[in-house]
Amino acid sequence: MKAKGYGLFVVVGVLIFGIVYLGSVLGNQGTIYLPSGGDQDQVVTTNLCGTDNQGTGQFVYLNTLNTASTEYLSVSGYLYKDDVLTTTTAKVNDTSITFNCDGGVYKLEILSSSTNAGRTILIGEVKADQVPDLIVSGAQEDAIKVKAYDLNNAGWVYTTASATTAYSNANVTFNSTTENAAYDWSTNGGVLDYRLDLRTQSTDTEFGDIQDVVCVYYSGTELNAPEVINNGRSLGSGDLYGSADDPQYDQIATDNPLTAGSTVCYKIANIKGDSTSTVEVRLEQKSGQTATTDAHLYLYAKGKYQKLDGKTIANGVYTDATTKTYAGRNAQTIKFENQA
């Protein structure tokens, strides 16, 4: 059995997908019945409160992407009672949670990190004989690996650093299907059409949890707006990612590495390690222009974070910290090197 994080006193093979609501099944029972996704339900017994009117339930966060073994992840979060933060000093970890047994309605907010997905757990009422053990489904986050295929020239593209066409870690520069040669727009009809094959580093991981995002930074003077295709589907206006999706979107816009560049961002399907996700980027020169400015592609992971007010939970690529801080995984960057 593979375990990560701290040891747990209770081991239960229960997978709870998405947002979990335990309060609706508690009623006046002394046990919680949770669907396991298997042939029968699993039973998790509740705990009793002590004379101090407090009770402790065990907490486990499972990486449900790991189908080979039971894998626990160490996570951080905050416990809310009747939508009020119960403490501003102690984070909930993956060992146990203490409740007041007065019928208050509890919610657990697990924050995203570079290693785990964020989750919202609606626990419901906690009474004297109903202190729950929480079994939360989750996912392990990981960095991306990528390789590029030139659809114009029907060949794999070399990286500049290691001159390989195999999978490389992200934060990489691609040039052309000719080793050590930058992409030549003049011999390709003024069009660059690369398909990126994307996976996370390990098979039992994903890149982002709430939303994966791709942003293309390009010269709006030299190039038309890019066409982006995700897993065979052309992305349009309904897939755009902007300020309505992210309170900190302005920080994404300022990531543009080009002095006078344009930005377009799209929501894309979740990138995982057990299958290949594709992002095709088609760039075309404007009439009378020659592309000399390298285009850049950034992959972002939208995550769950607690705002600076110390109580409000929000979702975004960046937190609202005074210095740029990712809510989940760091951005993964890709550059397409042009022949000047």
C-alpha positions in Angstrom: 0.0 0.0 0.0 1.4 3.4 -1.0 0.7 6.3 1.4 1.6 10.0 1.2 1.2 12.6 3.9 0.4 11.7 7.5 -0.8 8.3 8.8 -4.5 7.9 9.4 -6.3 5.9 12.0 -9.2 4.9 9.8 -8.8 3.4 6.3 -11.9 3.1 4.3 -12.1 2.4 0.6 -14.8 4.9 -0.3 -14.7 7.2 -3.4 -16.8 10.3 -3.2 -16.8 12.2 -6.4 -17.3 16.0 -6.8 -19.0 17.9 -3.9 -20.0 15.6 -1.1 -23.1 16.2 1.0 -23.2 14.1 4.1 -25.9 16.0 6.0 -28.7 14.7 3.8 -28.0 11.1 4.7 -27.4 11.6 8.4 -30.9 12.1 9.6 -31.1 10.6 13.1 -29.0 7.6 12.2 -25.8 6.6 13.9 -24.1 5.6 10.7 -23.4 7.3 7.3 -24.0 5.2 4.2 -21.9 6.4 1.3 -21.9 5.0 -2.2 -18.5 3.4 -3.0 -19.1 3.1 -6.8 -18.7 -0.7 -6.3 -21.2 -3.5 -5.8 -22.3 -2.4 -2.4 -22.2 0.7 -0.1 -19.5 1.1 2.4 -20.5 2.0 6.0 -18.7 4.6 8.0 -19.7 4.8 11.7 -20.1 8.2 13.4 -18.4 9.2 16.6 -19.9 10.4 19.8 -19.3 13.8 21.4 -17.4 14.2 24.7 -18.6 15.9 27.9 -17.1 19.2 26.5 -19.7 19.0 23.7 -17.0 18.4 21.1 -16.3 15.4 18.9 -13.5 14.4 16.6 -13.9 12.7 13.3 -11.2 11.2 11.2 -10.3 12.7 7.8 -8.8 11.2 4.7 -8.1 12.6 1.3 -7.8 10.0 -1.4 -6.1 10.3 -4.8 -8.9 8.7 -6.9 -6.8 8.9 -10.0 -4.6 6.2 -8.5 -6.3 2.9 -9.5 -3.3 0.7 -8.6 -3.2 1.3 -4.9 -4.7 3.3 -2.0 -2.9 6.7 -2.0 -3.4 9.4 0.7 -2.5 13.0 0.1 -1.6 15.6 2.7 -3.8 18.7 2.2 -4.7 21.9 3.9 -8.1 23.6 4.3 -10.4 25.5 6.6 -13.5 24.5 8.5 -16.6 26.7 8.4 -19.6 26.5 10.7 -22.8 28.1 9.5 -20.7 29.8 6.8 -18.4 31.3 9.5 -14.7 30.3 9.7 -14.2 28.3 12.9 -10.6 29.3 13.3 -8.2 31.6 11.6 -5.1 30.2 13.2 -5.2 26.4 12.6 -5.6 24.7 9.2 -7.3 21.4 8.9 -4.8 18.7 8.0 -5.3 15.1 7.0 -5.5 13.5 10.5 -8.7 14.6 12.2 -11.2 17.4 12.6 -12.9 18.6 15.8 -16.6 19.7 15.7 -18.9 21.3 18.2 -21.9 19.0 18.6 -24.6 21.7 18.7 -26.4 21.1 15.4 -24.3 23.7 13.5 -24.0 23.2 9.7 -20.4 22.5 8.7 -18.5 22.9 5.5 -14.9 22.0 4.8 -12.9 24.0 2.1 -9.8 22.1 1.0 -7.4 24.5 -0.8 -5.7 23.7 -4.1 -1.9 23.4 -4.1 0.8 22.3 -6.4 0.2 18.7 -5.3 -3.6 18.4 -4.6 -6.9 19.4 -6.0 -9.2 21.8 -4.0 -12.6 20.5 -2.9 -15.7 21.8 -1.2 -17.2 19.4 1.3 -20.7 20.2 2.6 -20.9 18.2 5.8 -24.3 19.3 7.2 -25.4 19.2 10.8 -23.2 17.7 13.5 -25.1 16.5 16.6 -24.1 14.6 19.8 -24.1 11.2 18.2 -23.3 12.2 14.6 -19.7 13.3 14.4 -18.7 12.1 10.9 -15.6 10.5 9.6 -14.9 12.2 6.2 -13.7 10.3 3.2 -13.0 12.8 0.5 -12.2 11.9 -3.1 -9.5 14.1 -4.6 -6.6 14.2 -7.1 -2.9 14.6 -7.1 -1.6 17.6 -9.2 1.5 17.4 -11.4 3.6 19.2 -14.0 3.1 18.8 -17.7 5.2 17.1 -20.3 4.7 18.0 -24.0 5.8 17.2 -27.6 4.8 19.1 -30.7 3.7 17.9 -34.2 4.0 20.1 -37.2 0.8 19.5 -39.2 2.1 21.5 -42.2 5.2 19.3 -42.6 3.8 16.1 -41.1 6.7 15.7 -38.6 7.6 16.0 -35.0 9.2 19.3 -33.9 12.6 19.5 -32.2 13.2 21.4 -29.0 16.0 23.9 -28.8 17.5 22.8 -25.5 17.9 19.0 -26.0 17.2 18.7 -29.8 14.6 15.9 -29.2 11.2 15.2 -30.6 10.2 13.1 -27.6 8.2 14.3 -24.7 9.9 17.1 -22.8 9.1 18.9 -19.6 7.0 22.1 -20.2 8.8 25.5 -20.1 10.3 24.5 -23.4 11.0 26.1 -26.8 10.1 24.4 -30.1 11.7 25.3 -33.4 10.9 23.1 -36.5 11.0 19.6 -37.9 14.7 20.3 -38.8 17.1 19.9 -35.9 18.6 23.2 -34.7 16.6 25.2 -37.3 14.0 27.8 -36.4 10.6 27.8 -38.1 10.6 29.4 -41.5 7.3 31.1 -42.3 8.2 31.9 -45.9 8.4 28.2 -46.9 5.2 27.3 -45.1 2.7 29.7 -46.7 2.8 32.1 -43.8 1.2 29.6 -41.5 2.4 27.8 -38.4 0.1 24.8 -37.4 1.4 22.9 -34.4 -0.4 20.2 -32.4 0.8 19.9 -28.8 0.4 16.4 -27.2 0.1 17.0 -23.4 0.2 14.7 -20.4 1.1 15.1 -16.8 4.3 13.5 -15.5 2.7 10.6 -13.7 -0.3 8.4 -14.8 -2.2 9.0 -11.6 -2.2 12.8 -11.7 -3.8 15.8 -13.3 -2.6 19.3 -14.1 -5.4 21.5 -12.7 -8.6 20.7 -10.8 -11.2 23.5 -11.3 -10.2 24.5 -14.8 -7.3 24.2 -17.2 -6.6 27.3 -19.3 -4.4 27.9 -22.3 -3.3 31.4 -23.2 -1.6 32.4 -26.5 0.6 35.5 -26.4 1.3 36.7 -30.0 2.1 39.7 -32.1 -1.2 41.2 -33.1 0.7 43.3 -35.7 2.2 40.4 -37.5 -0.4 37.7 -37.0 -4.1 37.1 -37.2 -5.9 35.9 -34.0 -4.9 32.3 -33.4 -7.2 29.3 -34.0 -7.1 26.9 -31.1 -8.4 23.4 -31.2 -8.7 21.2 -28.1 -9.0 17.5 -28.4 -10.4 17.9 -32.0 -12.8 20.7 -31.1 -12.3 24.2 -32.4 -12.6 26.7 -29.5 -14.8 29.8 -29.9 -16.2 32.8 -28.0 -18.0 30.5 -25.5 -14.8 29.0 -24.5 -12.9 32.2 -23.8 -11.4 32.7 -20.3 -11.4 36.2 -19.0 -12.2 38.5 -16.1 -15.7 37.1 -15.7 -14.1 33.7 -14.9 -11.3 34.9 -12.7 -11.1 37.9 -10.3 -7.3 38.0 -10.9 -7.4 37.7 -14.7 -5.5 41.0 -15.0 -2.4 39.1 -13.6 -2.7 36.6 -16.4 -2.7 39.4 -19.0 0.4 40.9 -17.5 2.3 37.6 -18.0 2.5 38.4 -21.7 6.3 38.1 -22.4 5.9 40.3 -25.6 6.4 44.1 -25.2 3.4 44.9 -27.4 1.7 41.5 -27.7 -1.9 40.4 -27.8 -3.5 37.8 -25.5 -6.3 35.3 -26.0 -7.2 32.7 -23.3 -9.4 29.6 -23.6 -10.8 27.0 -21.2 -9.6 23.6 -22.1 -10.2 20.0 -21.0 -8.5 18.7 -18.0 -4.9 17.4 -18.7 -4.1 14.1 -17.1 -1.3 11.6 -17.1 -3.2 8.5 -18.2 -4.3 9.9 -21.6 -3.1 12.4 -24.2 -4.8 15.8 -24.4 -4.2 17.8 -27.5 -4.0 21.6 -28.1 -3.6 22.6 -31.7 -2.5 26.2 -32.4 -2.8 27.6 -35.9 -1.1 31.0 -36.5 -1.3 32.9 -39.8 0.6 35.9 -40.9 -1.4 39.1 -41.8 -1.3 40.2 -45.3 1.9 42.1 -46.0 3.5 41.1 -42.7 6.4 38.8 -41.9 6.3 37.0 -38.5 9.5 37.7 -36.6 8.2 37.7 -33.1 8.1 34.4 -31.2 4.6 33.3 -30.1 4.2 31.9 -26.6 1.7 29.5 -25.1 1.0 29.3 -21.4 -0.9 26.6 -19.6 -2.6 27.6 -16.4 -4.4 25.7 -13.6 -7.3 27.4 -11.9 -7.5 26.5 -8.2 -9.2 27.2 -4.9 -7.7 29.7 -2.4 -8.5 31.7 0.7 -8.5 35.5 0.1 -6.5 38.0 2.1 -9.5 38.8 4.2 -8.8 35.5 6.0 -12.3 34.0 5.4 -13.5 34.2 1.8 -12.9 31.3 -0.5 -12.4 32.1 -4.2 -11.2 30.3 -7.4 -8.6 31.6 -9.8 -5.3 31.0 -11.5 -3.6 33.4 -9.1 -4.6 34.3 -5.5 -5.2 37.8 -4.4 -1.8 38.0 -2.6 0.2 41.2 -2.9 2.8 39.3 -4.9 2.0 36.9 -7.7 1.1 33.5 -6.2 -0.5 30.6 -8.0 -3.6 29.0 -6.5 -2.6 25.6 -7.8 0.2 24.4 -10.1 2.6 26.9 -11.6 2.0 27.9 -15.2 3.7 25.7 -17.9 5.2 27.7 -20.7 5.9 26.9 -24.4 7.6 29.1 -27.0 7.5 28.7 -30.8 10.8 30.0 -32.2 10.6 31.8 -35.6 13.2 32.3 -38.2 13.8 36.1 -38.2 
